[in-house]
Amino acid sequence: MTITRREALVGAAAAAALPLLNSSSAHAAVPPANKQAPSFYRYKVGDIEVAVVSDGANTYPLADKFVLNASKDDVNAALGRAFLPQDKVTIHFAPLAINTGGKLVVIDTGNGRAANAATKGSVGQFAANLMAAGIDPKNVDMVVISHFHGDHVNGLLTTDNQLAFPNAEILVPAVEWKFWMDDGEMSRASAGRMQDLFKNNRRVFEAGLAKKVTPYEWGKDVAPGLLAVETAGHTPGHTSYVLSSGSDRVFIQSDVTNNPDLFVRNPGWHANFDQDGDMAESTRRKVYDMLVVEKLKVQGFHYPFPALGNIEKDGNGYRLVPAPWSPVI
């Protein structure tokens, strides 16, 4: 009997598959985990250790006025070019824990633990991920706040309105503190989002925090190696930072941009959560031109985790080049 080449190949394939079939039938299926591992990532800036500690990510329906000066179709087109789903926007949140060698410093605190239940675990992960990274909130010396939006300040409190960082000094931008704590500004706030922001900030900072607050000025170090940089527009006192150790530096940009596939690519777009869109755009272009020229790494609060990369010029906009993941610190 003559065996054709085709029959021989089919027979060989079947024989090769037998061990796999026998092996799989001998073991029970492993149940799916249905959850991610704790999300934190460490890297060094000179002698300073930075831990990016995720607060999670939330996906929102794409509102018609998510970008005030671009149509929903234009935004969907930008999402499509980035291979992202249409009609919804995912926003990431990435606070930092910085060990300077002498101080343990947290920059921004995420959406807060209450948001974890409200979003079924999508956000409000910062406290749990911080502990998973081996960082006890009781050991935090300083919490530095970039601006007074809920995804940056709500994590200052626990779900029962206790201090999340009981032994930490709370440092806030002086301009930001003056604006949000001004009763006159609060009385003039437009209905809806702005009034809600004033109410939330009063809630957070009147829960035993006011006596722990120290306002800081731009152009000065607020912690060892951490220079406060004025980047107003997103809010009146919005602040970014340059973290330096030796010859190594990284720019911590807070909310100079949000989702990078939209606002890094299109720096002229005005997000509906920028308090002064024109000023925010001017700041964005100035900062990103500087990052390009100086080839300075940038840590973005709303970049996809672990939110570190470089910026290059790309036509009329810019492009984020994510830093390669490193298995060692």
TORVEXTOR-342310 format. One record per residue (C-alpha): residue number from 1; z, y, x. Coordinates in Angstrom, 1 decimal. Each point is the difference from the previous one (the first is absolute). Layout:
ATOM pos      Z      Y      X
ATOM NUM      Z      Y      X
...
//
This chain:
ATOM pos      Z      Y      X
ATOM   1    0.0    0.0    0.0
ATOM   2   -1.0    3.4    1.3
ATOM   3    2.5    2.9   -0.4
ATOM   4   -1.6    3.4   -0.2
ATOM   5    1.4    3.0    1.9
ATOM   6    1.0    1.7   -3.3
ATOM   7    2.0   -3.1   -1.1
ATOM   8    1.8   -0.1    3.4
ATOM   9    1.0    3.6   -0.2
ATOM  10    1.3   -0.4   -3.6
ATOM  11    2.0   -3.1    1.1
ATOM  12    1.5    1.8    3.0
ATOM  13    1.1    2.9   -2.2
ATOM  14    1.6   -2.3   -2.5
ATOM  15    1.9   -1.9    2.8
ATOM  16    1.2    3.3    1.5
ATOM  17    1.3    1.1   -3.3
ATOM  18    2.1   -3.1   -0.7
ATOM  19    3.0    1.0    2.3
ATOM  20    0.2    3.3   -1.8
ATOM  21   -0.1   -1.5   -3.4
ATOM  22    2.6   -2.6    0.9
ATOM  23    2.2    2.6    1.6
ATOM  24   -0.1    2.4   -2.9
ATOM  25    0.8   -2.7   -2.5
ATOM  26    3.1   -1.1    2.0
ATOM  27    1.8    3.4   -0.2
ATOM  28    1.1    2.2   -3.0
ATOM  29   -1.7    3.4   -0.3
ATOM  30    2.0    2.8    1.5
ATOM  31    0.8    2.6   -2.7
ATOM  32   -1.5    3.5    0.6
ATOM  33    2.4    2.6    1.4
ATOM  34   -1.2    2.8   -2.3
ATOM  35    1.5    2.6    2.3
ATOM  36   -0.7    1.7    3.3
ATOM  37    2.2   -0.1    3.1
ATOM  38    2.2    3.1    0.6
ATOM  39   -2.3    2.8    1.2
ATOM  40    1.0    1.7    3.2
ATOM  41   -1.8    0.6    3.3
ATOM  42    1.2    1.3    3.3
ATOM  43   -1.6    1.9    2.8
ATOM  44    1.0    2.2    2.9
ATOM  45   -0.5    3.6    0.7
ATOM  46    1.1    0.3    3.6
ATOM  47    3.6   -1.2    0.0
ATOM  48    0.4    0.6   -3.8
ATOM  49   -0.3   -3.0   -2.4
ATOM  50   -1.7    0.7   -3.3
ATOM  51    0.4   -2.3   -3.0
ATOM  52   -2.5    0.5   -2.8
ATOM  53    1.9   -1.3   -3.0
ATOM  54   -2.1   -0.3   -3.2
ATOM  55    1.2    1.2   -3.3
ATOM  56   -2.9   -1.9   -1.6
ATOM  57   -3.2    1.2   -1.7
ATOM  58   -0.8    0.9   -3.6
ATOM  59   -3.3   -0.1   -1.8
ATOM  60   -0.7    2.7   -2.6
ATOM  61   -2.9    0.4   -2.5
ATOM  62   -2.4    2.6    1.3
ATOM  63    0.5    3.1   -2.0
ATOM  64   -2.8    2.4   -0.7
ATOM  65    1.7    2.8    2.0
ATOM  66    1.5   -2.1    2.8
ATOM  67   -2.2    2.1    2.3
ATOM  68   -0.2    3.5   -1.5
ATOM  69   -3.3    1.0    1.6
ATOM  70   -1.9   -3.4   -0.2
ATOM  71   -1.1   -2.0   -2.9
ATOM  72    1.3   -3.4   -0.9
ATOM  73   -3.4   -1.4    0.8
ATOM  74    0.1    1.5    3.5
ATOM  75    3.5   -1.5    0.6
ATOM  76   -1.2   -3.4   -1.3
ATOM  77   -2.9    0.2    2.4
ATOM  78    2.3    0.7    2.9
ATOM  79    2.2   -3.0   -1.0
ATOM  80   -3.1   -2.2   -0.2
ATOM  81   -1.1    1.1    3.5
ATOM  82    3.4   -1.2    1.2
ATOM  83   -0.4   -3.3   -1.8
ATOM  84    2.8    0.9   -2.4
ATOM  85    0.2   -0.6   -3.7
ATOM  86   -1.3    2.6   -2.4
ATOM  87    2.0    2.0   -2.5
ATOM  88    3.3   -0.4    1.8
ATOM  89    1.7    1.3    3.1
ATOM  90    2.5   -1.8    2.2
ATOM  91    2.5    2.2    1.9
ATOM  92    2.1   -1.4    2.8
ATOM  93    3.5    1.3    1.1
ATOM  94    1.2   -0.3    3.6
ATOM  95    3.4    1.6    1.0
ATOM  96    1.0   -0.4    3.6
ATOM  97    3.2   -1.0    1.9
ATOM  98    0.0    1.4    3.6
ATOM  99    2.4   -1.2    2.7
ATOM 100    0.1    2.7    2.6
ATOM 101    2.5   -1.9    2.1
ATOM 102    2.8    2.4   -1.0
ATOM 103   -0.7    0.6   -3.7
ATOM 104   -1.3   -2.1   -2.9
ATOM 105   -2.2    2.3   -2.0
ATOM 106   -1.7   -0.7   -3.4
ATOM 107   -3.0    2.1   -1.0
ATOM 108   -0.4    0.1   -3.8
ATOM 109    1.5   -2.6   -2.3
ATOM 110   -2.6   -1.2   -2.5
ATOM 111    0.1   -0.3   -3.7
ATOM 112    3.5   -1.2   -0.3
ATOM 113    1.6   -3.3   -1.1
ATOM 114   -0.3    0.9   -3.7
ATOM 115   -3.8    0.1    0.3
ATOM 116    0.1   -3.6    1.2
ATOM 117    0.9   -1.3   -3.4
ATOM 118   -2.1    2.5   -1.8
ATOM 119   -3.2   -1.1    1.9
ATOM 120    1.0   -3.8    0.1
ATOM 121    0.4    0.2    3.7
ATOM 122   -3.2    1.9    0.9
ATOM 123    2.0    2.9    1.6
ATOM 124    3.6    0.8    0.7
ATOM 125    0.0   -2.7    2.8
ATOM 126    1.2    2.3    2.8
ATOM 127    3.7   -1.0   -0.2
ATOM 128   -0.6   -3.7   -0.1
ATOM 129   -2.7    0.2    2.8
ATOM 130    2.3    2.1    2.1
ATOM 131    2.8   -2.6   -0.2
ATOM 132   -2.6   -2.8    0.7
ATOM 133   -0.9    2.0    3.2
ATOM 134    3.6   -0.3    1.1
ATOM 135    0.8    3.7   -0.7
ATOM 136    3.2    0.6   -2.0
ATOM 137   -0.2    3.3   -1.9
ATOM 138    3.7    0.7    1.0
ATOM 139   -1.2    0.2    3.6
ATOM 140   -2.6    2.7   -0.7
ATOM 141    1.1    3.3    1.7
ATOM 142   -2.6    2.4   -1.5
ATOM 143   -2.5    0.0   -2.9
ATOM 144   -2.8    2.5    0.5
ATOM 145   -1.9    1.0   -3.2
ATOM 146   -3.5    1.3    0.3
ATOM 147   -0.2    1.4   -3.6
ATOM 148    1.5   -0.3   -3.4
ATOM 149   -2.2   -2.4   -2.0
ATOM 150    1.6   -3.0   -1.6
ATOM 151   -1.7   -2.6    2.3
ATOM 152    1.7    1.7    3.0
ATOM 153    3.5    0.9   -1.4
ATOM 154    0.9   -2.4   -2.7
ATOM 155    1.1   -2.6    2.5
ATOM 156    2.8    2.2    1.1
ATOM 157    2.0   -1.5   -2.9
ATOM 158    0.8   -3.5   -1.2
ATOM 159   -0.6   -1.1   -3.6
ATOM 160    3.5    1.2   -0.9
ATOM 161   -0.5    3.4    1.7
ATOM 162    2.1   -0.8    3.1
ATOM 163   -1.1    1.1    3.4
ATOM 164   -2.5   -2.5    1.4
ATOM 165    0.7    1.2    3.6
ATOM 166    3.7    0.8   -0.3
ATOM 167    0.6    1.0    3.6
ATOM 168   -3.3    1.9    0.6
ATOM 169   -0.6    3.7    0.3
ATOM 170   -2.8    1.0   -2.3
ATOM 171   -2.5    2.5    1.6
ATOM 172   -2.5    1.8   -2.3
ATOM 173   -2.6    2.7    0.7
ATOM 174    1.6    3.4   -0.6
ATOM 175   -3.0    1.4   -1.9
ATOM 176   -0.1   -3.1   -2.2
ATOM 177    3.8    0.2   -0.7
ATOM 178   -0.2    3.7   -0.9
ATOM 179   -2.9   -0.6   -2.4
ATOM 180    1.3   -3.0   -2.0
ATOM 181    3.6    1.3   -0.1
ATOM 182   -1.1    3.5   -1.3
ATOM 183    1.0    0.4   -3.7
ATOM 184   -2.7    2.6   -0.4
ATOM 185   -2.7   -2.3    1.3
ATOM 186    1.3   -2.7   -2.3
ATOM 187   -0.1    2.3   -3.0
ATOM 188   -3.7    0.9    0.7
ATOM 189   -1.1   -3.6    0.5
ATOM 190   -2.9   -1.1   -2.2
ATOM 191    0.8   -2.7   -2.6
ATOM 192   -0.5   -3.6    0.9
ATOM 193   -0.2   -1.1    3.6
ATOM 194    1.4    3.1    1.7
ATOM 195    3.0    0.2   -2.4
ATOM 196    0.6   -3.7    0.5
ATOM 197    0.0    0.5    3.8
ATOM 198    2.6    2.7   -0.2
ATOM 199    2.2   -2.1   -2.2
ATOM 200   -0.3   -3.0    2.2
ATOM 201    0.8    1.9    3.2
ATOM 202    3.1    1.5   -1.7
ATOM 203    1.0   -3.5   -1.1
ATOM 204   -0.4   -1.4    3.5
ATOM 205    1.6    2.8    2.0
ATOM 206    2.9    0.7   -2.4
ATOM 207    1.2   -3.7    0.2
ATOM 208    2.4    0.7    2.9
ATOM 209   -2.9    0.7    2.4
ATOM 210    0.1    3.8    0.1
ATOM 211    3.0    0.2    2.3
ATOM 212   -1.8   -2.4    2.5
ATOM 213   -3.2    2.1    0.1
ATOM 214   -1.1    1.9    3.1
ATOM 215   -3.1    2.1   -0.4
ATOM 216   -2.3    0.1    3.1
ATOM 217   -2.6    2.4    1.3
ATOM 218   -3.6   -0.7    1.0
ATOM 219   -0.9    0.0    3.7
ATOM 220    3.3   -1.6    1.0
ATOM 221    1.2   -3.5    0.8
ATOM 222    1.9   -1.4   -3.0
ATOM 223    1.0   -3.2    1.8
ATOM 224   -0.5   -1.1    3.6
ATOM 225   -3.7    0.1    0.7
ATOM 226   -0.9    0.9   -3.6
ATOM 227   -1.7    3.4   -0.3
ATOM 228   -0.3    1.5   -3.5
ATOM 229   -3.6    1.4   -0.7
ATOM 230   -0.9    2.3   -2.9
ATOM 231   -2.6   -1.7   -2.2
ATOM 232    0.4    2.0   -3.3
ATOM 233   -2.3   -0.4   -3.0
ATOM 234    1.0   -3.3   -1.5
ATOM 235    3.3    1.7   -0.6
ATOM 236    1.3    3.4    1.2
ATOM 237    2.1   -1.5    2.7
ATOM 238   -2.0   -3.1    0.7
ATOM 239    0.7   -1.2    3.6
ATOM 240   -1.5   -2.4    2.5
ATOM 241    1.3   -1.0    3.4
ATOM 242   -1.0   -0.7    3.6
ATOM 243    2.0   -2.9    1.4
ATOM 244    0.0    0.1    3.9
ATOM 245    1.5   -2.0    2.8
ATOM 246   -1.3    0.5    3.5
ATOM 247   -3.7    0.4   -0.2
ATOM 248   -0.4   -2.0   -3.2
ATOM 249   -0.3    1.8   -3.4
ATOM 250   -0.8   -0.8   -3.6
ATOM 251   -0.6    2.4   -2.9
ATOM 252    2.0   -0.9   -3.1
ATOM 253   -2.0    1.7   -2.8
ATOM 254    2.0   -0.4   -3.1
ATOM 255   -2.4    0.9   -2.9
ATOM 256   -2.6    2.0    1.8
ATOM 257   -2.3   -2.6   -1.6
ATOM 258    0.6   -2.7   -2.6
ATOM 259   -2.3   -3.0   -0.4
ATOM 260   -2.1    0.2    3.2
ATOM 261   -3.2   -1.5   -1.5
ATOM 262    0.0    3.1   -2.3
ATOM 263    1.6    2.9    1.8
ATOM 264   -0.6   -0.8    3.6
ATOM 265   -3.7   -0.6   -0.8
ATOM 266   -0.1    3.0   -2.3
ATOM 267    2.4    2.6    1.4
ATOM 268   -1.3    2.6   -2.4
ATOM 269    1.3   -1.9   -3.0
ATOM 270    3.1    1.4   -1.7
ATOM 271    2.4   -2.6   -1.4
ATOM 272    1.8    0.9   -3.2
ATOM 273    3.4   -0.4    1.8
ATOM 274   -0.8    2.7    2.6
ATOM 275    1.9    3.1   -1.1
ATOM 276   -2.4    2.3    1.7
ATOM 277   -3.4   -1.7    0.4
ATOM 278   -1.7    2.6    2.1
ATOM 279    2.9    0.2    2.4
ATOM 280    0.3   -3.8    0.1
ATOM 281   -3.7   -0.3    0.9
ATOM 282    0.3    2.6    2.7
ATOM 283    3.0   -1.8    1.5
ATOM 284   -1.8   -3.3   -0.2
ATOM 285   -3.0    1.2    1.9
ATOM 286    2.0    1.7    2.6
ATOM 287    2.2   -3.0    0.6
ATOM 288   -2.9   -2.5    0.1
ATOM 289   -2.1    2.1    2.3
ATOM 290    3.0    0.0    2.3
ATOM 291    0.5   -3.7   -0.2
ATOM 292   -3.7   -0.6    0.8
ATOM 293    0.0    2.4    3.0
ATOM 294    3.3   -1.3    1.4
ATOM 295   -0.7   -3.7   -0.9
ATOM 296    3.5   -0.1   -1.3
ATOM 297    1.2   -3.0   -2.0
ATOM 298    1.1    0.8   -3.6
ATOM 299    2.5   -1.7   -2.1
ATOM 300   -0.9    0.5   -3.7
ATOM 301    2.6   -0.4   -2.8
ATOM 302   -2.7   -1.0   -2.5
ATOM 303   -2.3   -1.9    2.4
ATOM 304   -0.3   -3.8   -0.6
ATOM 305    2.9   -1.8    1.8
ATOM 306    0.9    0.3    2.9
ATOM 307   -1.6    3.4   -0.4
ATOM 308   -0.8    0.8    3.7
ATOM 309   -3.3    0.9    1.4
ATOM 310   -2.3    2.6    1.5
ATOM 311   -2.3    2.6   -1.6
ATOM 312   -3.6    0.6    0.9
ATOM 313   -2.5    2.5   -1.4
ATOM 314   -2.5   -1.4   -2.4
ATOM 315   -2.6    2.4   -1.4
ATOM 316    1.7    2.6   -2.1
ATOM 317    3.2   -2.1   -0.1
ATOM 318    2.0   -2.4    2.1
ATOM 319    0.6   -3.7    0.4
ATOM 320    3.2   -1.9    0.5
ATOM 321   -0.2   -2.6    2.8
ATOM 322    3.0   -2.3   -0.5
ATOM 323    2.0   -0.9    3.1
ATOM 324   -0.2   -3.6    0.9
ATOM 325    3.0   -2.1   -0.9
ATOM 326    2.1   -1.1    3.0
ATOM 327    2.1   -3.2    0.1
ATOM 328    2.3    1.6    2.5
ATOM 329    1.8    3.4    0.0
//
